[in-house]
Amino acid sequence: MSNVLDTLIERGFVYQTTDDGNEHQNLRKLFDKGPVTIYNGIDPTANSLHVGHLVPVMSLVHLQQAGHRPLIIVGGGTAMIGDPTGKTEMRQLLTREIVDENVKGLKKQLSKLIDFEDDKALIFNNADWIEGLNYLDFVRDVGRHFTVNRMLSHDCFKIRYESDSGLSFLEFNYMLLQAYDFLVLLEKYNCTMQIGGSDQWGNIVAGVELIRRSNGKQAYGITIPLLMTPSGKKMGKTEKGAVWLDPERTSPYDYFQYWVNQDDQQVGQLLRFFTLLDIDKIKELEALEGAEIRKAKEVLAFEATKLIHGEEEASKAQEAAKALFSGGGKDLKSVDMPTYEIAKSELEGEGVPLFVLAADGGLCKSRGEARRLAKQGGLYLNDESQDGERVVSADDLDDEGQLLIRAGKKRYLRVITT
C-alpha cells in the first residue's frame, strides 16, 4: 500500500518539509504508523475562501481520504494582528465582530470539501485560546524560546523590517502566536504536523522548534509551492479581482470560465491540485496537444466547479459556455450566465451608453475601464464590436427583451429588461 506522502508528492503538493534530509523517512514512518492529525491555518480576512486558499485545503482532502485527521484553524485571534508575510505595509486590523462574521462563512465553505462528521475533522477559532492569554506568562513561557536575530532572518520579517513602513511590534508577535497554535494543538489533539504555503515556512518552522524546545516532542511541517501563472503572478486573480468560492462574489459560470481560460502549460498541474481525478486520468489529459488541450481544460473547469458548486451548477456553466461559444449567443434565456436586469423604460428615449451597462452589470471594474475597452474595440453588443460612445436603446433588444454584451473574447453579460 502506497504512503500518502507519495500521493502528495506526485500531485505536486510538497515543496519543502522539515524532514528533507533523509528522503522524508521520518514522515513516511509517521504516516505508516496510523492516523496523523494535521492542521492548516486560514486568516478570516474575508467571509469567503478564494482559489489561493484551495491548494493547502485540497492537500487536506487527500490526507483525509487516506485516513488522517485534518484540523482547520480559522485565525480569529491572529487575524486581529495580521500576518506580515509577503506584505510591505501593515495589514488593516479587523474588529472581533468582522472576524466572527467571516469565520461563519469560512466554516460553511470548508464543509463542502472536508468531512466533519463524527469528528473526522475539526474547525477551531484560535481566538478561543489566544484571547485569554496572560501576556507576562506568554512572553515568559513562549517568547524565551525565540531570538530576535533568528526571527529577523526569516523573509516574512526581513522584508518588512527593511521597508519604509517598518515592522510594528504588534506584527512581531504574529510568529510567536502561530507557533503557540501548533503547541496548543499538539497538547490537546496530538497534532504533529502543519501544512501551508511556502511563504509560511518561517512560521511553520517556528512552531516545530517551539514544540521541541518546550516539551521535547517531534513535530513536522510541510509547505506547498505557491501557485504562479507563467507571467509570474499569483494564481487566483482575474481582471475583476480574486476568484472567490462564494457564488455571490464569483458566479459558478465565471468560476468555470476561470479554469477554461488557464494557460495550456499548467493544465496538468491544475488538474493535480484542484480536482480529485486519479493520476492516470490526469496524465492522459495532460498528454493532449494542440487544439485537443481544450478538452483537458474543459475537464479541469467542470471538475473544479463541481467540487465547489456541485455537479448541477457545473453542468449549467458548461452548457452556458457551449451555447455562447458555439451558438453565437442565441437563445439567451436558456443559458445560465452572469445577468444584469434593467427597466426597459431606461433604454427607451435617449437610451443608456454601452460602457455604463458593462460597468453597472459587473462586466468591467468601472465605467472608465469599460469606456477604454470600447475605444480599443474590445466591447461588443450582440457580438458586434462597438465604439466608446455607443448608446443602447430598446431597438437593440431581441424578441425576449434581452441583449448580450461581451468584453474581449471570453467574458459575457446578459442584460434582461423588466
C-alpha positions as CSV (number, residue, x, y, z in Angstrom):
1,M,0.0,0.0,0.0
2,S,1.5,3.4,-1.0
3,N,2.2,6.0,1.6
4,V,0.0,9.2,1.4
5,L,3.2,11.2,1.2
6,D,3.8,9.7,-2.2
7,T,0.3,10.9,-3.3
8,L,1.1,14.4,-2.1
9,I,4.4,14.4,-3.9
10,E,3.0,13.0,-7.1
11,R,0.3,15.6,-7.2
12,G,2.8,18.4,-6.5
13,F,1.7,19.4,-3.0
14,V,5.2,19.0,-1.4
15,Y,7.7,21.9,-1.8
16,Q,9.6,21.7,1.4
17,T,9.5,19.7,4.6
18,T,11.2,19.8,8.0
19,D,12.3,16.2,7.2
20,D,14.1,16.9,4.0
21,G,17.5,15.3,4.8
22,N,16.6,11.6,4.5
23,E,14.0,11.3,1.7
24,H,11.3,12.1,4.2
25,Q,11.8,8.7,6.0
26,N,10.5,10.1,9.4
27,L,7.4,11.5,7.7
28,R,6.8,8.2,5.9
29,K,7.1,6.3,9.2
30,L,4.7,8.7,10.9
31,F,2.0,8.2,8.2
32,D,2.5,4.4,8.2
33,K,2.0,4.2,12.0
34,G,-1.6,5.2,11.8
35,P,-3.9,8.3,11.7
36,V,-1.9,11.6,11.8
37,T,-3.5,14.8,12.8
38,I,-2.5,17.7,10.5
39,Y,-3.5,21.3,10.7
40,N,-3.7,24.2,8.2
41,G,-4.4,27.8,9.2
42,I,-6.6,30.3,7.4
43,D,-6.8,34.0,8.2
44,P,-10.5,35.2,8.2
45,T,-9.8,38.4,6.3
46,A,-13.0,37.8,4.3
47,N,-16.2,35.8,4.7
48,S,-15.2,33.6,1.7
49,L,-12.3,31.4,0.6
50,H,-10.7,32.2,-2.7
51,V,-8.7,30.0,-5.1
52,G,-5.5,30.8,-3.3
53,H,-6.7,29.1,-0.2
54,L,-7.7,25.9,-2.0
55,V,-4.3,24.3,-2.5
56,P,-3.5,23.6,1.1
57,V,-7.2,22.7,1.7
58,M,-7.1,20.2,-1.2
59,S,-4.0,18.6,0.4
60,L,-6.1,18.0,3.5
61,V,-8.8,16.4,1.4
62,H,-6.3,13.8,0.1
63,L,-4.9,13.3,3.6
64,Q,-8.4,12.7,5.0
65,Q,-9.2,10.3,2.2
66,A,-6.1,8.3,3.3
67,G,-7.4,8.1,6.9
68,H,-5.8,11.0,8.5
69,R,-7.4,13.8,10.5
70,P,-7.4,17.4,9.4
71,L,-7.7,20.4,11.7
72,I,-8.6,23.7,10.3
73,I,-7.6,26.7,12.4
74,V,-9.5,29.8,11.4
75,G,-7.2,32.5,12.8
76,G,-9.7,34.8,14.5
77,G,-7.1,35.7,17.1
78,T,-4.0,36.1,14.8
79,A,-6.1,38.0,12.2
80,M,-6.6,40.8,14.7
81,I,-2.8,41.3,14.5
82,G,-2.2,40.5,10.8
83,D,0.4,38.3,9.2
84,P,3.3,40.4,7.8
85,T,4.3,37.7,5.4
86,G,4.6,39.0,1.9
87,K,3.5,42.5,2.8
88,T,5.4,45.7,2.6
89,E,2.8,47.6,4.7
90,M,0.9,46.7,7.8
91,R,-2.4,44.9,7.2
92,Q,-5.7,46.6,8.1
93,L,-6.7,45.5,11.6
94,L,-10.0,43.6,11.9
95,T,-12.6,44.0,14.6
96,R,-13.8,41.0,16.6
97,E,-17.3,41.5,15.0
98,I,-15.9,41.3,11.4
99,V,-13.7,38.3,12.3
100,D,-16.7,36.4,13.8
101,E,-18.8,37.0,10.8
102,N,-16.0,35.9,8.4
103,V,-15.4,32.7,10.5
104,K,-19.0,31.7,9.9
105,G,-18.7,32.0,6.2
106,L,-15.4,30.1,6.0
107,K,-16.8,27.2,8.1
108,K,-19.7,26.8,5.8
109,Q,-17.5,26.6,2.7
110,L,-14.9,24.3,4.2
111,S,-17.7,21.8,5.0
112,K,-18.1,21.2,1.2
113,L,-14.6,19.8,1.0
114,I,-13.8,18.4,4.4
115,D,-15.9,15.7,6.2
116,F,-16.5,16.9,9.7
117,E,-19.0,14.1,10.6
118,D,-18.1,12.2,13.8
119,D,-15.1,14.5,14.5
120,K,-13.3,13.1,11.4
121,A,-12.1,16.7,11.1
122,L,-12.3,19.7,13.4
123,I,-12.5,23.5,12.9
124,F,-11.3,25.9,15.6
125,N,-11.0,29.7,16.0
126,N,-7.7,30.4,17.7
127,A,-9.2,33.4,19.4
128,D,-10.6,30.7,21.8
129,W,-7.2,30.3,23.4
130,I,-5.3,33.4,22.3
131,E,-7.7,36.0,23.8
132,G,-7.4,34.5,27.3
133,L,-3.6,34.6,27.3
134,N,-1.8,36.4,30.1
135,Y,0.9,38.4,28.4
136,L,3.5,38.0,31.0
137,D,3.0,34.3,31.1
138,F,3.1,34.2,27.3
139,V,6.4,36.0,26.9
140,R,8.0,34.0,29.7
141,D,6.8,30.6,28.5
142,V,6.9,31.1,24.7
143,G,8.9,34.2,23.9
144,R,12.0,33.0,25.7
145,H,12.4,30.3,23.1
146,F,12.8,32.8,20.3
147,T,15.7,35.2,19.5
148,V,15.2,38.5,17.7
149,N,18.2,37.7,15.4
150,R,16.7,34.4,14.3
151,M,13.2,35.9,13.7
152,L,14.6,38.8,11.6
153,S,16.4,36.2,9.4
154,H,13.0,35.0,8.1
155,D,11.8,36.7,4.9
156,C,8.4,37.4,6.4
157,F,10.0,39.8,8.9
158,K,13.1,40.8,6.9
159,I,11.2,42.4,4.0
160,R,9.0,44.4,6.4
161,Y,12.0,45.4,8.6
162,E,13.8,46.8,5.6
163,S,10.8,48.5,4.1
164,D,9.9,52.2,4.5
165,S,6.9,51.4,6.8
166,G,9.0,49.2,9.1
167,L,7.8,46.3,11.2
168,S,5.5,47.1,14.1
169,F,5.9,45.4,17.5
170,L,2.3,44.2,17.1
171,E,3.1,42.2,14.0
172,F,6.3,40.9,15.5
173,N,4.1,38.8,17.8
174,Y,2.5,37.0,14.9
175,M,5.1,34.3,14.5
176,L,5.0,33.5,18.2
177,L,1.3,33.3,18.3
178,Q,1.2,30.9,15.3
179,A,3.9,28.8,16.8
180,Y,1.8,28.7,20.0
181,D,-1.2,27.5,18.0
182,F,0.8,24.5,16.9
183,L,1.8,23.8,20.5
184,V,-1.8,24.0,21.8
185,L,-3.0,21.6,19.0
186,L,-0.3,19.1,19.8
187,E,-1.0,19.1,23.5
188,K,-4.8,19.0,23.1
189,Y,-5.3,16.9,20.0
190,N,-1.9,15.2,19.4
191,C,-1.5,17.3,16.2
192,T,2.0,16.6,15.0
193,M,2.0,18.3,11.5
194,Q,1.3,21.6,10.0
195,I,0.8,22.2,6.3
196,G,0.8,25.5,4.5
197,G,2.0,27.6,1.6
198,S,5.8,28.0,1.0
199,D,5.5,31.6,2.2
200,Q,4.6,30.2,5.7
201,W,7.9,28.3,6.1
202,G,9.2,30.6,8.8
203,N,6.0,30.4,10.8
204,I,5.8,26.6,10.5
205,V,9.4,26.1,11.5
206,A,8.9,28.3,14.5
207,G,6.1,26.0,15.7
208,V,8.1,22.9,15.2
209,E,11.0,24.4,17.2
210,L,8.7,25.7,20.0
211,I,7.3,22.2,20.4
212,R,10.8,20.7,20.5
213,R,12.2,23.2,23.0
214,S,9.2,23.4,25.3
215,N,8.4,19.7,25.7
216,G,10.9,17.7,23.7
217,K,8.3,16.2,21.2
218,Q,8.9,15.9,17.5
219,A,6.5,17.7,15.1
220,Y,6.7,18.2,11.4
221,G,6.0,20.8,8.7
222,I,5.2,20.6,5.0
223,T,5.0,23.5,2.7
224,I,3.2,23.7,-0.7
225,P,4.6,25.6,-3.6
226,L,2.9,28.9,-4.3
227,L,0.9,28.6,-7.5
228,M,2.0,31.2,-10.1
229,T,0.9,32.0,-13.6
230,P,3.5,31.8,-16.4
231,S,3.8,35.6,-16.2
232,G,4.8,35.3,-12.6
233,K,1.6,36.5,-10.9
234,K,-0.2,34.6,-8.1
235,M,-2.9,32.3,-9.3
236,G,-6.5,33.1,-8.3
237,K,-7.0,36.6,-9.7
238,T,-8.7,37.9,-12.8
239,E,-9.4,41.4,-14.2
240,K,-12.3,41.6,-11.7
241,G,-10.1,40.6,-8.7
242,A,-9.9,37.5,-6.6
243,V,-11.7,34.3,-7.7
244,W,-14.0,33.5,-4.8
245,L,-15.7,30.3,-3.8
246,D,-18.8,32.3,-2.7
247,P,-21.2,32.2,-5.7
248,E,-22.4,35.7,-4.8
249,R,-18.9,37.0,-5.4
250,T,-17.8,34.8,-8.3
251,S,-20.7,33.1,-10.1
252,P,-20.4,29.3,-11.0
253,Y,-20.2,30.4,-14.7
254,D,-17.3,32.8,-14.0
255,Y,-15.6,30.2,-11.8
256,F,-15.9,27.7,-14.7
257,Q,-14.6,30.2,-17.2
258,Y,-11.6,31.0,-14.9
259,W,-10.4,27.4,-15.3
260,V,-11.1,27.1,-19.0
261,N,-9.0,30.2,-19.6
262,Q,-5.9,28.9,-17.8
263,D,-2.6,28.6,-19.7
264,D,-2.2,25.4,-21.6
265,Q,1.2,24.7,-19.9
266,Q,-0.4,24.5,-16.5
267,V,-3.3,22.2,-17.2
268,G,-1.6,19.1,-15.7
269,Q,-0.6,20.9,-12.5
270,L,-4.0,22.4,-12.0
271,L,-5.7,19.0,-12.6
272,R,-3.5,17.6,-9.8
273,F,-4.2,20.4,-7.4
274,F,-7.9,21.3,-8.0
275,T,-9.6,18.0,-8.9
276,L,-9.9,14.6,-7.4
277,L,-9.3,12.7,-10.7
278,D,-6.9,9.8,-10.4
279,I,-3.4,10.5,-11.5
280,D,-3.6,8.1,-14.6
281,K,-6.5,10.1,-16.0
282,I,-4.6,13.3,-15.4
283,K,-1.6,12.0,-17.2
284,E,-3.8,11.1,-20.1
285,L,-5.3,14.6,-20.3
286,E,-2.1,16.5,-20.0
287,A,-0.6,14.5,-22.8
288,L,-3.1,16.0,-25.2
289,E,-1.6,18.5,-27.7
290,G,-2.6,21.3,-30.0
291,A,-6.3,22.0,-30.2
292,E,-7.1,18.9,-28.1
293,I,-5.8,20.6,-25.0
294,R,-9.1,22.4,-24.9
295,K,-10.7,19.1,-23.9
296,A,-8.4,18.9,-20.9
297,K,-9.2,22.4,-19.8
298,E,-12.9,21.7,-20.1
299,V,-12.5,18.7,-17.8
300,L,-10.5,20.8,-15.4
301,A,-13.2,23.5,-15.4
302,F,-16.0,21.0,-14.9
303,E,-14.3,19.0,-12.1
304,A,-13.1,22.1,-10.3
305,T,-16.5,23.7,-10.5
306,K,-18.3,20.5,-9.4
307,L,-16.1,20.3,-6.4
308,I,-17.1,23.7,-5.1
309,H,-20.5,24.4,-6.5
310,G,-21.9,20.9,-7.2
311,E,-22.5,18.9,-10.3
312,E,-25.7,20.7,-11.3
313,E,-24.1,24.1,-11.3
314,A,-21.0,22.7,-13.1
315,S,-23.3,21.3,-15.8
316,K,-25.1,24.6,-16.2
317,A,-21.9,26.5,-16.5
318,Q,-20.6,24.0,-19.1
319,E,-23.8,24.3,-21.1
320,A,-23.7,28.1,-20.9
321,A,-20.1,28.1,-22.3
322,K,-21.1,25.8,-25.1
323,A,-24.1,27.9,-26.0
324,L,-22.1,31.1,-26.1
325,F,-19.0,29.9,-27.9
326,S,-20.7,27.7,-30.4
327,G,-24.2,29.2,-30.8
328,G,-23.3,32.9,-31.2
329,G,-25.3,33.9,-28.1
330,K,-28.7,32.6,-29.4
331,D,-31.5,31.5,-27.1
332,L,-30.0,33.5,-24.2
333,K,-32.9,32.7,-21.9
334,S,-31.8,29.1,-21.6
335,V,-28.2,30.0,-20.8
336,D,-27.1,30.2,-17.1
337,M,-24.6,33.1,-17.1
338,P,-23.9,36.4,-15.5
339,T,-27.1,38.5,-15.8
340,Y,-28.0,42.2,-15.2
341,E,-31.5,43.4,-15.0
342,I,-32.6,46.9,-16.1
343,A,-36.0,48.5,-16.6
344,K,-36.9,48.6,-20.3
345,S,-38.0,52.2,-19.8
346,E,-34.4,53.2,-19.2
347,L,-33.5,52.0,-22.7
348,E,-36.3,53.9,-24.3
349,G,-35.9,57.5,-25.4
350,E,-32.2,58.5,-25.1
351,G,-31.0,55.0,-24.1
352,V,-28.0,54.0,-22.0
353,P,-24.3,54.1,-23.0
354,L,-22.9,50.7,-23.6
355,F,-20.0,51.3,-21.3
356,V,-22.4,52.2,-18.5
357,L,-24.3,48.9,-18.9
358,A,-21.0,46.9,-19.0
359,A,-19.7,48.6,-15.8
360,D,-23.0,48.6,-13.8
361,G,-23.5,44.9,-14.8
362,G,-20.1,43.9,-13.4
363,L,-18.5,43.0,-16.7
364,C,-15.9,45.7,-16.1
365,K,-14.5,47.1,-12.9
366,S,-15.5,50.7,-13.6
367,R,-17.2,52.9,-16.3
368,G,-13.8,54.3,-17.1
369,E,-12.4,50.8,-17.8
370,A,-15.4,49.9,-19.9
371,R,-15.1,53.1,-21.9
372,R,-11.4,52.5,-22.6
373,L,-12.2,48.9,-23.6
374,A,-14.8,50.1,-26.1
375,K,-12.4,52.7,-27.6
376,Q,-10.0,49.8,-28.2
377,G,-12.6,47.8,-30.0
378,G,-13.0,45.2,-27.2
379,L,-16.6,45.8,-26.2
380,Y,-19.3,44.0,-28.1
381,L,-23.1,44.4,-28.3
382,N,-24.8,41.3,-29.6
383,D,-21.5,40.0,-31.0
384,E,-20.6,43.2,-32.9
385,S,-17.8,45.5,-31.8
386,Q,-18.9,48.9,-30.8
387,D,-17.1,52.3,-30.3
388,G,-16.8,54.1,-26.9
389,E,-19.9,56.3,-27.4
390,R,-22.4,53.6,-28.5
391,V,-25.7,54.1,-26.9
392,V,-28.0,51.1,-26.3
393,S,-31.7,51.5,-26.9
394,A,-34.8,49.4,-26.9
395,D,-34.2,48.7,-30.6
396,D,-31.2,46.6,-29.7
397,L,-33.3,44.1,-27.7
398,D,-34.2,40.7,-29.1
399,D,-37.8,39.4,-29.1
400,E,-37.4,38.3,-25.5
401,G,-36.3,41.7,-24.3
402,Q,-32.7,40.8,-23.9
403,L,-29.2,41.7,-25.3
404,L,-25.7,40.3,-24.9
405,I,-22.6,42.3,-24.1
406,R,-19.1,40.9,-24.4
407,A,-15.8,42.2,-23.1
408,G,-12.8,40.8,-25.1
409,K,-13.1,37.3,-26.4
410,K,-14.5,35.4,-23.4
411,R,-16.4,37.5,-20.8
412,Y,-20.1,37.8,-21.4
413,L,-23.0,39.6,-19.7
414,R,-26.7,39.0,-20.4
415,V,-28.9,42.1,-20.0
416,I,-32.6,41.4,-19.3
417,T,-35.2,44.1,-19.3
418,T,-38.1,44.2,-16.8
